Amino acid sequence: MKVSFNIVRQHQNTTPRVQTYTLEVEPGNTILECLNRIKWEQDGSLAFRKNCRNTICGSCGMRINGRSALACKENIRNEVDRIQQIANNSNNNSANTTEKSIPEITIAPMGNMPVIKDLVVDMKSFWQNLETVEPYISTKARQIPEREFLQTPTERDKLNQTGNCILCGACYSECNAREVNPDFVGPHALAKAYRMVADSRDSQIEKRLEEYNLDTAGVWGCTRCYYCNSVCPMEVAPMDQIGKIKQEILDRQDKQASRSIRHRKVLIDLVKDGGWIDERKFGIQVVGNYFRDIQGLFSLGPLGLRMLAKGKFPLTFEPSEGTEIVRSLIESVKKIGQ
């Protein structure tokens, strides 16, 4: 079958352009195999990273049809089927998705990192942010000369999922929080951070949690879009690991620790009380810190006036039906987590 590859090409600090290559391919060919053929047979100047060709090294990360993935893992059949499914769902019968036309696959460099050339990006910030979470066991914890530092199978099992991370950069590339907040360390770093928190051999857990609790640079900078989970080729589920770190912090801190912690705790308390959120109390308790933060209370003024003017400010609060059921569900989930 013939397939057209629309590849986004550019040099550093230049305007990107799209160059199209057409190949005769087999449905089972991977995207990386096709890129190799383009480079070897049509254009030797095309630049992209690769190494193991077997979903181990993570080198061949790139955006394939709009989402970050490993070129060695994705194949032609799956990509063409995915494009067709999207077209069918949106009732889009454009020329490039009909059965009679040549399927098109668009390949672009990963996001949130500057382009060096074509599909090769500068991953300096990726590695620097990983280093900030100190992704290695503390030296002090390993200074036990009398014996090896053994773990039980249960303790080791806690590390399996995060240990699967191959640092391909797919989650970092698609991170919405990183795109708008350059201080946010990224889902890859926080997934590795949880591995250290969960490791029974580490002696710096409390110190680590203090660092991960720093405003929007740490776990509270995550927007919880779950896109990192959906693109991770190794099912590390970075968003889930970030949630586990948050829970470790919440278990150790009270409502006065920070606005981020207060936001989570107040939200749960209000839902338990009324089945859903009483917006009047939520702003006062979270932003105004129970009338302790005068500046925070004043900051709510303009928003409150706009809501009143548009008739969107709730003057009363009616608890939802089944509040007791909601409350019991929350308590049951807490028990499962313990």
N, C-alpha and C positions, 0 to 999 in steps of 0.2 A: 504494500500500500504506500501511496505517496503522502508525505506530511510536510507542511511548511513550518519552519521554525523562525519566529520573529524574535530576534535577539537584540536586547538593548545594549548598545555599545557606546563607550565614551572613554576619554582619557581623564586624568585627574583635573578637577576644576574646569571641565568643559561641558557644553550642552550635550545631553545624551541624544542619540539617534537610533532608529530601529533599522536593522539590516535583516533581510529575509533570505533563508536558505531552504531549498527543497531537497528532500532525500527520499529514496525508496527504502522503506524500513519494514521490519517484521513487528507484529503487535507486541511481542514479548521483549523487544529491545528496550533497554533502559534509556533514560534521557542522557545519561553520561556517555553511553555507547554512541548515541547520535551526535553528541557534541564532539566526541573524539573523531568521528568520521568527517564532520564538517571541518575540523582543524586539519586533519590529515589529507583530505581529498579536495577541499574547496578553498579554505582560507586559513593559512598558517598563522595569521596575526591574531586570531581570536584567543583571548586570554580567559582562563578559568582555573580553579584549583581542583585537584583530585589526588587520590593516593591509593587507598585500599580497594576501592570498587566493591566493597562488601558491607556497607553500613556499620563500619567499626571506627574509622578515624574521624568522621564528621567533616572532612575537608571540602566536600563538594556541595556545601549548602548554597542555595540560590532561590530566587522566587520563580516558581513554575506556575504559570497561569494564575498569578495573583497571590499565591501563598508560599511561604518559605518551606522548603523541603530539601531532601538529599537527592541529588541527580542520580545517584547509583541505586536508589531504592524505587523511584517512580518509573513506571514503564509506559510505553506508547498506548497500549490498550486502555489502561486505567485512566490516563489523561484524556483520551478522546471520548471515552464513555462519560467522564465527569463533565466535560464541556457540553456534550449532547444532553445530559440530564439537566444541567443548568438552563440550557436553551429551551428544553421542553417545559421546565417548571415556570419559566417566564414567558412562555408562548412566543419565543424569539426564533424565527425561521430565517435568520440572516444568511447571507451567501456562504459564510465560512463555517456554518454548522449543519447545513443540509447534507444528506447522504451523497448527493452527486458531486459536491465540491471537495476540494482538498482540505482536510482538517488542519487547523492552525494551532500551534503551541507557542505561547509567549514566554520567554525566559529573560529575567532581569536580575540585577545584583540584589543582595539582601539589603534590608532597610536599617536605619539608625546607625549606619556606619558609612563614612565617606568612601567613594569609589576610587580605586587606584587605576584600574584599567578594566573595561568591559565588565566581567562578572566577578572580578577580584576586588574585595573591599578591605579597607584598613581596619583590623580588629583590635587596635590598640586599646580603645576604651573598654571593649569587651573583657580583655585580660586584666586591665587595671581594676575594673570593678570587681572582678572575681578575687583579685588579691586582697581587696579591702576587707573581705569577710574572713580572711585567714583560713582557707579551706584545708587545714591539716590539723591533726591532733596536737594538743599542747605538749611541749617537751616535758614539762613538769609531771604530767600524768604518766609518762612512759618511763620515768626514772625509778624502776623497781628492779634492782639488780638480783634479788633473790629468786625471781621466777619470771616466766613469760606472763604478759598481760592477756589472760585468756578471756573469751567471751562465751556465753551460753548460746546455743542455737537461736533462742528467742531474741537475745540481744543483737545477734548478727542479722537476723531477718529484718530488723527495723532499718537496716542500711541498704537493703537490696535495691529498692526502687530508685532512690537518689543515686546509688552507685552506678546505675545504668547510664547516667548522663555521659555523652561523648563530646560535649562542648562544641556542638556544631554551629550554634548561634541562631538557630531557627526561632527560638522563643524570644531572644533579644531583638531579632530583626522585626518581629511583629508586635513588640510591646508598645501599647498605646501610651502607657505611663512614661516610658523612656523617651518617647517621641516629643512629649510636651514638657518633661521635667528632666533636664540633663543631670540632676543630682541623684536621681533614682538609680540604684546599682544594677537593677535588672533581675528578671526571673531566674536566669541561670545561676547567678551568684547566691540568691536566696535559697534556691533548691540545694545548692552545695552547703549553704549555711545550716540548713536543717539537718543535713547529714552529721554535722559536728555536734549539734544540739542533741541528736538522738544517740550519739556514740557513747557507750558506757565507759570508754577509756579516757574521755576528755575531762579535764578538771576546770575548764574555764566557761562553763555553761552560763553562769550568772553574768559574767562579764560580756559574753557574746550577746546575750539577750538585751543588755543595756544598749549595746551598739546597734543592734537591729531595730531597736525601738525609737531611733532618732527620726522623728518627724517623717517627711516624705522621702528622705534619702533611703530609709529602710522599708520595713514591711508595710507601713501605713501609706507609702507612696503608690502601692499597687491599686489599680482601678477595678480589679476583679472582673475583667472582661472574659477570662478563661480562654483567650485565643492562644496563649502559650501552651495550654494543655492540648488544644486541637492540632497544633502543628508539630508538637514534639514527636520525632520519629522513634523514640525509645520508650515512650509511655512513662516518662519520669513525672509528668503532671506537676510542673513547677507551681501552679496556682494552689494546688492541694498542700504542697510543702510550706508555702507562704502562710496558708491558713493555720497550719500546725504550729508555726512559730508564733503567730498572733495569739493562739490559744495559750501557749506557754507563758507569754507575756501577761495576758489577761488574768491567768491564774495567780500571778505574783503581784499584781498591781491593783490599787483601788481606783475609784472614780476621779480622785484628785490628782492622779499621776500626770495626765495629759488630756488634751481635748480628744485625741484619737481614741484613747482607751475609754474615755467617758462616752464618746459617740456609740461605741459598741455595747457597753454595759447598759446605758440608758435605753437604747433601742430595744434590747431584750426585755428589760424591766417593764417598759411601757406596753410592749406586745403581750407580755404575761398578764398585765393588769387589765387591758381592754381588748385584747384580741387583735388590735392594730395600733398604729402610732397616734397618740394625741399630739398633733403638731404644735399646739400652744405650749405644752410642757417641754416638748423636745428642744426647741430653740433656747428656751430659758435655762434648761438644765445642762445642755451640752455647750452652747456658745456662751451663755451667761453664767455658767458654772453655779447654778442654784443661787443667783443674785450676788455671787462673790466677785465676778468679773464685770466691773462697771463698763469698761471699754467694750467688752464683748456684747453687753446688753445694748449699748448705744449703736453698735454696728448692725443690730437687728432692726433698728428703727426704719430706715429707708425701705427695706424689704417688707416690713409689716405695713407701712403706709401704702405701698404699691398693691399689696394683696387686698387691703381694705378697699382701695379705690376700684378694684376689679371684681370685688365680691368674692374673693377666694380665701378670705381669712375665716377659719371656723370659730364661730362664737360659742358653740356648745360642742360637747363630745358625747357620742353615743357608742357605748361598747358594742362590739360585734357579737353576733350570735355564735354560740359555741366557744366562748372565751375559755371555759374550763377545759375544753378539749385541747385548745391551742396551748394552754399552760401545761397540761399533762404531757403533750408531745415534746415541748421544750425540755421538761425535766427528764423525760425518757432518753432524749438525745444526749443530754449531759451525762446520764448514768452510763450510756454506751461508751462515751468518750473516756470515762474514768476506768 
